Amino acid sequence: MRIHGSIIRIFALADKEWIQVRRDFRSLILSVLLPVLLLLLFGYALNMDVKRVSTAVYDQDKSALSRALVDRLSHTEYLSINHHLKSQREIDALIDRGDVILAVVIPPSFESNYMSGKRADIQLIVDGADSTSAMVATGYVKAILFNINRDRKMDELNRAGLSRLRMPVEVQSRVWYNPELKSRNFIIPGIVVLIMAIISALITALTISREWERGTMESLISTPVRKFELFIGKLLPYVLIALFDLILTLTLGYFIFDVPVRGSFVELYTMALLFLIGTCSIGILISSAARTQVVSVQAAILVTYLPSLILSGFVFPIKNMPILVQAISYLVPAKYLIHIIKAVALKGVGYTLLWIQVVFLVIFAFGVGVLSLRKLSLRLPE
């Protein structure tokens, strides 16, 4: 009978909270439309693929070989040659204005040195202010030059009568799970986790503090409701909303950004449910401690956004961080869910290979839930 009464009270509290959400238009906007807008914004804005690098060419040789080199550089999706210069001084002005990232300088004696067997050098001037694009663009040019050198040497050997040349070492590379090396395939899962961490904690951070501000907490205290019943009743509708947001954002990632999902949706959502229970419990913990909606919202954003962005491995590699910071990153639940979504979506793996992440999420959900229950008070402030 006691268990039956608890279930009735829990569902009554959950129904009350759901009615409150439906009546509050701002909560609906926050819980449904905001994740979609954030996913679209970050999904289109964050792109780590370095293509069409603005490039300038200063060809002082004007020879057939230099023109062939420039033509080879221009026929690639990675470089965009949009400036043909007439003097060295133009390079400084273009780089200072940010019009180009890379400048290729071909010296006057380029073809003659090459034909005479001497060393034929070209100069690459790179804007180091954008270090990522600079390093990638330099790598592109070096790879193109390597192919040019190889092709010309093969032609020389063929003309000399050596039709076949066996290379001592050949690299046969295969890229698994993301063969086109699209950055969106690992950015979108991280964005989804980041959004879920913020939204789930944010929408629950208003629950208890809203009751205190509106004076309805006194009515709840006067009822026979218990702390765990209030906790579960408040938690249940927001976990379901957050789970719906997760399904919505992953679906958008699949259809709009072409992020594949090769594993089981059921396993993915089950493991993500542990994460959402924990983050929603964080919101209730903050709401119980702050008791004002403004402070609760600020604290929820601070507690979820910064750790999830910096210490989850989404943007910054954790292995490059100091040992102490690496140890702190084990307390960030977003780290485990990002690993889970990438593994399930891109690799198609399941529980058997992700049990460590699942154990950490269980500990996280249980630990935060216990802290929220202990902090939740059904007594009037003195």
N, C-alpha and C positions, 0 to 999 in steps of 0.2 A: 504493500500500500504506500509506504514511504517512497519507494522508487517510482511508483506510478505518479505520485504527487509531484516529485521533482521533475519528471519528464514534462508534465503538464505546465509547470511554472516556467521551465526552460523554453518551451515552445511559445508560451504566452509572451515572454520577454522578447524572444526572437521576432514574433509577429508584431509586437509593439515597435521594435526597432525598424522593421521593414516598412511599416506604415510611415514612420518618421522619415525614412529615406525617400519614399515615394512622394511625400508632401513637400520635401525640401528640394526644390529644383536645382539648387546649387550643388547639393550632394550627388544628384544624378549626373550633372555635368562633370563633377570632379571624378566620379567613380567609373564612368563609361566613356565619355568623349575625350577626356584628358589623356588617358593612355594611348588612344588612337592618334591624337594630334602629336603627342611626344614621339611615338614610333615613326610617324611619317616625317616629322621634323628632323630627328636624329638620323633616321635611315637614309634620307637624301643628303643631309649635310655632312655626315661622317663617312668619308670615303678615303681609304688609305691606298687605293690603286693609283700609282704614279704613271699617268699617261699624258701624251700631248704636252711634253715639257717645252716651254717656250725657249727656242734656241736661235742664236745668231751665228752667222758664218762670215768670217773675214778671209776670203780666198785671195792671197797675194800672188799665187802661182798662175792661175787662169789656164791651167794645162788640161789635157784630156784626162789625166789621172786624177787631178784634183776635182774636176767636174764629176767624174765617176764616183768619187768618194762622197761628194755632197749629195749626189743623186741617191746613193745607197743609204745615206743618213736620213734623207727626206721620205723614203718609202718604208716607213715603219710607224706603227701606231704610238710608239713611245716618245718620239721626238716630233716637234712641230717647228720647222725652220721658217720663221716669218720675218727675218731680218738678214739681208745681204749687205754687209758693211763695206765702206770704202776707206776707212781709217781706223787706227787703233783707239783713238780717243772716243769714238762712238760706243765702244764696248763699255767704258766706264759710265757713260751717261745712261745707257740702257739698263745696266745692272743697278745703278743707284736709284733709278726710277722704279725698279721692279718689273720692267717690261720683259726681261729675259732672265732665266736662271742659269743658262749655260751658253758659253761662246766658244766656237771652234775656230782656231786660228791656223791657217795653212801657210807655211813660209814660202818665199819666192822660189827657192831651189828644191821644192818638194819632189817633182817628177824627175828632175835631173839626178838628184841624189839616189832616188830609187832605181833608176835605170843603170846607173853606174855601180850599183852594188853597195853604195854607202848607206848609212843610217838615215832614213827619212822620218823626221819627227813632225808631229803636229802638237799644238798647244790647246789645252782645255782650261778655260777660265770659268770657275763655278762660283755661284752666289752661295756662300756658306751660311747666310742668315737663315735659309730654309734648308737645314742639314739633311732632312730625310729625302727631299726631292733632289738635292745636290748629289748625295751618294748614289741614289738609284739611277739618276740620269748619267752620271759618270760610268756606272756599271753598264748601262745600255750602250754607250759609245764604245767602251772597251770591247764589249762582246761583238759589236758590229765590225770593229777594226780587226778583231781576231779572225772573224769569218772571211773578211776581205783578204787578209794576209794568207790564210789557208787556201782560199780559192786560187789566188794568183800563184802561189807556190806549186799547187797541183797542176796548173796550166803549164808552168815552166818545166815541171818534171815530165808531163805528157809530151811536150814538144821535144824533150831530150830523149824520148823513147821509153820512159818508165810509165807505162800505162796503169800499173797497179802499185799502190804504196800502202803497206800495212802499218797503221798507227800502233805504237807499242801499248798505249792505254786508251781505251775508248769508254766513255761514260754513257750508260743507258739508263736514263732517269725515268721514273714513273711517280707521278704525284697521286696519292690516294686520297679519297674522300672529298677533295676540292681540286680537281684536275686543272681547272681554269684559274686557280689561285685568286678567286674573287674575295676581296676583303669583306664584302657584305655577308658572306657565309659565316664569318666568325664575329662580325660586328653586331648583326641583328640579334643573335642570342644574348649577347651581353647587354644590349639596349633593353631587351624584353625583361631581363632580370633586374636591371637598374630601375625600370619603370615600376615593376611589380613591388620592389622593395619600398619605393617611395609611396606609391598609391595605397598599398595595403596598410602601411603604418599610419599614413595620413588620414584615411577615412575612419580608422578606429580611434585615432587620437582625439576625436571630438566627442566620443560616446559618453564617457563618465563626466568629463568637464562640462559638457552641455547640460547634463542632468543637474549638476551643482549650480550652474549659472541660471538656469530657468526655475530653480526651486523645486523640481520634481523628484530630486533625490530623497527628500524627506518623506515623500509618499512611498517610495520604494523601501525605505528603511522601516517604515511602519508595517509593511507586509511581512508574511512569514518566509520570504525569499531568503535563500542562503547565498553565501559569497560565491561558491562554485556554480550555483544556478545562474546568478547574475552574470558571472564571467562567461559561461558557455552561451547563455542567451544573447549576450552582447556580441560575442565572437562569431556565432554561427552565420548570421546573414552577411557579414562582411567577408568572411572566408569564401562564401559562395559567390559574392560579387567579384572578389579578387580572382577566383578561379575562372569565372566567366571572362574577365579581362584578359587573363592568360590565354585562354582559348582564342579570344578575338585577336590579340596581338600576334600570336603564332600563326593564325590563319592568314592575317594580312601579310606577315613576313613570307609566307609560302606563296601567296598569289601575286603580291605586288613586287616583292624583292627576290623572288625565285629561290628562297632558301629551302633546301630539301628537308624532308623529315623521313628518314629511312627506317627509323625504329618504331616502336609501339607507342601510339598516342596514350594508351591506358597507363602504361608504365611511366611515361613522361609526366602525365598529370598527377599520378599517385605520388611520385617523388616530389613534384612541385607543391603538392598539397601540404607536405610537411613544412616546407619553406614558408608558405603563406600562413599557416597556423602560427609559426613563430613570429613572423613580422607583424601580423595582426595583434598578437599578444604584446609585442613591444608597444604598439599604439595604445592598448588598454593600460599598460604599465605607465606610460607617460601621462595619459589622461588622468589616471588615479593620483599621480604625484603632483601634477600641475594644478588641476581643478579649474583652469581657465583655458578657453579655446585658443586664444592667441598664442599663449606660451606653449600649449600642446602642439600646435601646428609647427611652430618654430623648432621645438625640440625634436619632433618627428623627422623633419627634413634634415636637421643636423646629424641625428643619430644614424639615419639610413643612407642619405645621399653620399656624403663624403667617404665613409668607409667602403661602401659598395663601389664607388668610382675608383678610389685610389688603391684599396687593399684587396680587391677581388681578382686581380690579374686581367681585368677587362681591357684596360688601357696600358698599364705599366707592368712589365714582367716581374713577378714576385721574386724570382731567383736573383735578380739584379739588386734587390733591396738589402739593407743591412740585416744581420741575423735577428736582431731584436724585432725589427719591423716584420720580418717573415714569420716570427712566432706570433705576433699580434694578428696577422692575417688569418690564422686558424680560427679566430673568433668571429670572422666575418662570414655569415651564411651565404651571401651572394657568391662567394668563391666556389662553393660546392654546387650550387644550382647552375652556374655558368658551365662548369665542367660537365654536369649531367646533360644539359640541353645540347651542348656541342657533341657529346658522345652519342646521344640518342638520335639527334637530328642528322648529323653528318656521317657517323660511323655505323649507326643502327644497332648499337650494343644495348644490353639490358641490365637487370638487377645484378646478375652474377658478376659483372665487371665493375659495378658501381656501388657495391655494398659499403665501402668505406665512406663515401659521400652520404649515403643514406643513413648510416649510423651517426655521423656528425649532425645531420639535419634532425634526426630523432632527438639527440641530446639537446640541440638548440631549442627545438619546439617545447620539449618537456621542461627544460631549465627556465626559459622565459615565462612559460605558463605558470610554473610554481612561484616565480617572483611576482608575477602579476596578481596571483591569488593572495599572496601575503601582503602586497601593497594595497589591494582593494579593501576599502573600509566601508562598513555599513553603520558607522557612528557619526553623529554630528560633530563638526569641529568645535573644540573648546574655545 
